Amino acid sequence: MDTESGTPDERKAVRRRRQELTLRPYQVELLKLQRHLEQQGRRMIVLFEGRDAAGKGGTIRRVTRYMNEKHYRVVALGKPSETQRTQWYFQRYVEQFPHGGEMVLFDRSWYNRAVVEPIFGFCTDDEYQAFMRGVTGFEKDLVRQGTILVKLYFSVTKEEQARRFDRRRSDPLREWKLSEIDVQAQEHWDEFTEMKYRMLKRTSTNDAPWTIVRSEDKHLARLEAMKVILNAVDYVGRDPAVNFVPDPEIVVPGGHELAIMEAERIRDGRFTG
């Protein structure tokens, strides 16, 4: 069956199957990367940040679909306990860090303090400022001591985010994804944009740069995120037939994103994305 024949559901299933097949070569390469980390005893951390409904979770599921479960973990921490609130802020994240030969994927990370927490009043301004002063040194030490760190920020338009929220509201299989924070995300859109800008300006460094992934098209965002992860490690056995070159329309270096945002502010008097 091609994508032009059959019922709408059948055409959708065919299209989805074809999309999944295009990911397979990269999923094979991810297995090679995982094997390389294991053999070399290397540690790798991948941060998945971005707006709500930007496609972080779906990308993580595709990245890890065929991986050896013994050598990776997905970490999605909830609210800190009262005890954790009294600890060094990074402590509960450090406790989840990889050992040699392991990859850890953070579905949201310590960067909660750079965006979500200050917007919703979950931290004080002093706590926010202390985080912004300290995080670059924290990551520099992490990288200097041999951890491979990849920081991905998934970016989606306001209109697409609203469409995805509406789908969650109307689909009983997805409504569990809609949190109270999600409900408020649209009305706080400009605040999120401002905090994103500050975060990129301060924390996209030579040691630990941000990579922006445009995720209007979820499938392409997943594929391109895989390329970014694979390009972070010089592993053995790369397939020369696989295209590892990121699509510049989807994958944007943090510094370039800052330039785009600053140009928007000059042109329109405010950030528009």
C-alpha positions as CSV (number, residue, x, y, z in Angstrom):
1,M,0.0,0.0,0.0
2,D,1.3,3.5,-0.8
3,T,0.5,6.7,1.0
4,E,-2.1,7.7,-1.6
5,S,-4.4,4.7,-1.2
6,G,-6.4,3.1,1.6
7,T,-8.3,4.8,4.4
8,P,-6.8,7.8,6.3
9,D,-5.8,5.5,9.2
10,E,-4.1,3.1,6.8
11,R,-2.3,5.9,5.1
12,K,-1.2,7.2,8.4
13,A,0.1,3.8,9.5
14,V,2.1,3.4,6.2
15,R,3.6,6.9,6.6
16,R,4.6,6.2,10.2
17,R,6.1,2.8,9.2
18,R,8.2,4.5,6.5
19,Q,9.3,7.1,9.0
20,E,10.4,4.5,11.5
21,L,12.4,2.7,8.8
22,T,14.3,5.9,8.0
23,L,15.5,6.0,11.7
24,R,16.8,2.4,11.6
25,P,20.3,3.2,10.2
26,Y,20.8,5.7,12.9
27,Q,19.5,3.3,15.6
28,V,22.1,0.8,14.3
29,E,24.8,3.5,14.7
30,L,23.6,4.3,18.2
31,L,24.2,0.6,19.1
32,K,27.8,1.0,17.8
33,L,28.2,4.2,19.8
34,Q,26.9,2.4,22.9
35,R,29.3,-0.5,22.4
36,H,32.2,2.0,22.0
37,L,31.3,3.7,25.3
38,E,31.2,0.3,27.0
39,Q,34.5,-0.9,25.5
40,Q,36.3,2.4,26.3
41,G,34.7,2.9,29.7
42,R,33.5,6.3,28.6
43,R,30.6,8.2,30.3
44,M,28.0,10.1,28.3
45,I,25.2,12.4,29.3
46,V,22.5,13.8,27.0
47,L,20.2,16.5,28.2
48,F,16.8,16.9,26.6
49,E,15.4,20.3,27.4
50,G,12.8,22.6,25.7
51,R,9.3,23.7,25.9
52,D,6.5,21.4,26.9
53,A,5.2,19.2,24.1
54,A,8.3,19.9,22.0
55,G,8.9,16.2,21.5
56,K,11.6,15.4,24.0
57,G,10.0,12.2,25.3
58,G,9.3,10.8,21.9
59,T,12.8,11.4,20.8
60,I,14.2,9.7,23.9
61,R,12.1,6.6,23.1
62,R,13.4,6.4,19.5
63,V,17.0,6.9,20.6
64,T,16.9,4.1,23.2
65,R,14.5,1.7,21.4
66,Y,17.1,-0.9,20.5
67,M,19.8,0.0,23.0
68,N,21.2,-2.5,25.5
69,E,19.3,-1.7,28.7
70,K,22.3,-2.6,30.8
71,H,24.2,0.3,29.5
72,Y,21.8,3.3,29.5
73,R,19.3,4.9,31.8
74,V,16.6,7.5,31.2
75,V,16.3,9.9,34.2
76,A,13.2,12.1,34.7
77,L,13.3,13.4,38.2
78,G,10.2,14.7,40.0
79,K,9.9,17.4,42.6
80,P,12.7,17.4,45.1
81,S,12.0,16.1,48.6
82,E,12.3,18.3,51.6
83,T,15.7,16.7,52.3
84,Q,16.9,17.3,48.8
85,R,15.8,21.0,49.0
86,T,18.4,21.4,51.8
87,Q,21.2,19.9,49.7
88,W,23.6,21.3,47.1
89,Y,21.3,21.9,44.1
90,F,23.2,19.6,41.7
91,Q,23.4,16.8,44.2
92,R,20.4,14.8,43.2
93,Y,21.4,15.0,39.5
94,V,25.0,14.0,40.3
95,E,23.6,10.9,42.0
96,Q,22.2,9.8,38.6
97,F,25.4,10.3,36.6
98,P,26.7,7.5,34.5
99,H,29.5,5.1,35.4
100,G,32.1,4.0,32.9
101,G,30.5,2.5,29.8
102,E,27.1,4.0,30.4
103,M,24.9,6.7,28.8
104,V,22.4,8.6,30.8
105,L,19.6,10.6,29.1
106,F,18.0,13.3,31.2
107,D,14.4,14.1,30.4
108,R,14.7,17.6,31.8
109,S,17.7,18.2,33.9
110,W,19.4,20.7,36.2
111,Y,18.3,23.4,33.7
112,N,14.8,23.3,35.4
113,R,16.4,26.0,37.5
114,A,17.2,28.2,34.5
115,V,13.7,28.3,33.1
116,V,10.7,26.5,34.8
117,E,11.6,27.2,38.4
118,P,12.0,30.9,38.2
119,I,8.9,31.4,36.0
120,F,6.6,29.5,38.4
121,G,8.2,30.7,41.6
122,F,9.7,27.3,42.5
123,C,13.1,29.0,43.4
124,T,14.1,32.3,44.7
125,D,15.9,34.9,42.6
126,D,19.1,34.3,44.7
127,E,18.9,30.6,43.9
128,Y,18.4,31.3,40.2
129,Q,21.4,33.7,40.1
130,A,23.6,31.3,42.0
131,F,22.7,28.5,39.5
132,M,23.5,30.7,36.5
133,R,26.8,31.7,38.0
134,G,27.8,28.1,38.9
135,V,26.5,25.9,36.1
136,T,29.2,26.7,33.6
137,G,32.0,25.8,35.9
138,F,30.1,22.6,37.0
139,E,29.8,21.5,33.4
140,K,33.4,22.5,32.5
141,D,34.7,20.2,35.3
142,L,32.4,17.5,34.2
143,V,33.7,17.6,30.6
144,R,37.3,18.1,31.7
145,Q,37.1,14.9,33.7
146,G,36.0,12.9,30.7
147,T,32.2,12.9,30.5
148,I,30.8,13.5,27.1
149,L,28.0,16.1,27.5
150,V,25.4,16.8,24.8
151,K,22.8,19.5,25.5
152,L,19.7,19.5,23.3
153,Y,17.0,22.2,23.4
154,F,13.8,21.3,21.5
155,S,12.1,24.3,20.0
156,V,8.5,24.5,18.8
157,T,6.2,27.3,17.8
158,K,3.5,28.6,20.0
159,E,0.9,27.5,17.5
160,E,2.2,24.0,17.3
161,Q,2.5,23.7,21.0
162,A,-1.2,24.7,21.3
163,R,-2.2,22.1,18.7
164,R,-0.3,19.4,20.6
165,F,-1.9,20.4,23.9
166,D,-5.3,20.3,22.3
167,R,-4.6,16.8,21.1
168,R,-3.7,15.7,24.6
169,R,-6.9,17.2,26.0
170,S,-9.0,15.3,23.5
171,D,-7.2,12.0,23.4
172,P,-7.7,9.7,26.5
173,L,-4.5,7.9,25.7
174,R,-2.5,11.2,25.9
175,E,-4.3,13.3,28.5
176,W,-2.0,12.0,31.3
177,K,0.7,14.0,29.6
178,L,-1.1,17.3,30.2
179,S,0.2,18.7,33.5
180,E,-0.8,21.9,35.4
181,I,2.5,23.4,34.2
182,D,1.5,22.5,30.6
183,V,-1.8,24.3,30.9
184,Q,0.0,27.5,31.9
185,A,2.7,27.2,29.3
186,Q,0.9,29.2,26.6
187,E,0.1,32.1,28.8
188,H,3.8,32.2,30.0
189,W,5.1,31.9,26.4
190,D,7.0,35.2,26.4
191,E,8.5,34.5,29.8
192,F,9.8,31.1,28.6
193,T,11.3,32.8,25.6
194,E,13.1,35.4,27.7
195,M,14.5,32.7,30.1
196,K,15.5,30.6,27.1
197,Y,17.5,33.6,25.8
198,R,19.2,34.2,29.2
199,M,20.0,30.5,29.5
200,L,21.6,30.3,26.0
201,K,23.5,33.5,26.5
202,R,25.0,32.4,29.8
203,T,25.4,28.6,29.4
204,S,26.2,27.8,25.8
205,T,29.9,27.6,26.1
206,N,32.8,26.1,24.2
207,D,33.0,23.3,26.8
208,A,29.3,22.6,26.8
209,P,27.4,24.2,23.9
210,W,23.7,24.1,23.3
211,T,22.2,22.6,20.2
212,I,18.7,23.7,19.2
213,V,16.5,21.1,17.5
214,R,13.5,22.6,15.6
215,S,10.7,20.1,16.3
216,E,7.7,21.2,14.3
217,D,8.1,17.9,12.5
218,K,8.6,15.3,15.2
219,H,10.0,12.7,12.9
220,L,12.7,14.9,11.5
221,A,13.5,16.3,14.9
222,R,14.1,12.7,16.1
223,L,16.3,11.8,13.2
224,E,18.4,15.0,13.5
225,A,18.8,14.7,17.2
226,M,20.2,11.2,16.7
227,K,22.8,12.7,14.3
228,V,23.8,15.3,16.9
229,I,24.3,12.5,19.5
230,L,26.2,10.3,17.1
231,N,28.5,13.2,16.0
232,A,29.5,13.9,19.6
233,V,31.6,10.7,19.8
234,D,34.3,9.4,17.4
235,Y,33.3,5.8,17.7
236,V,34.6,2.9,15.7
237,G,32.7,1.4,12.7
238,R,30.7,4.3,11.3
239,D,28.8,3.3,8.2
240,P,30.0,5.6,5.4
241,A,26.6,5.1,3.6
242,V,24.8,6.9,6.5
243,N,24.3,10.6,6.2
244,F,25.6,12.2,9.5
245,V,25.4,15.8,8.3
246,P,22.7,17.7,10.3
247,D,20.0,19.6,8.5
248,P,20.7,23.3,9.2
249,E,17.0,24.0,9.0
250,I,16.4,21.8,12.0
251,V,19.7,21.7,13.9
252,V,20.9,25.1,15.0
253,P,24.0,25.8,17.2
254,G,23.2,27.7,20.3
255,G,25.3,30.7,19.2
256,H,23.3,31.0,16.0
257,E,20.0,30.8,17.8
258,L,21.1,33.7,20.0
259,A,21.9,35.7,16.9
260,I,18.5,35.0,15.5
261,M,16.8,35.9,18.7
262,E,18.7,39.2,19.0
263,A,17.9,40.1,15.4
264,E,14.2,39.5,16.2
265,R,14.4,41.8,19.2
266,I,16.0,44.5,17.2
267,R,13.5,44.2,14.3
268,D,10.3,43.7,16.4
269,G,11.2,45.2,19.8
270,R,10.8,41.8,21.4
271,F,11.5,38.1,21.0
272,T,9.0,36.6,18.7
273,G,9.9,32.9,18.9
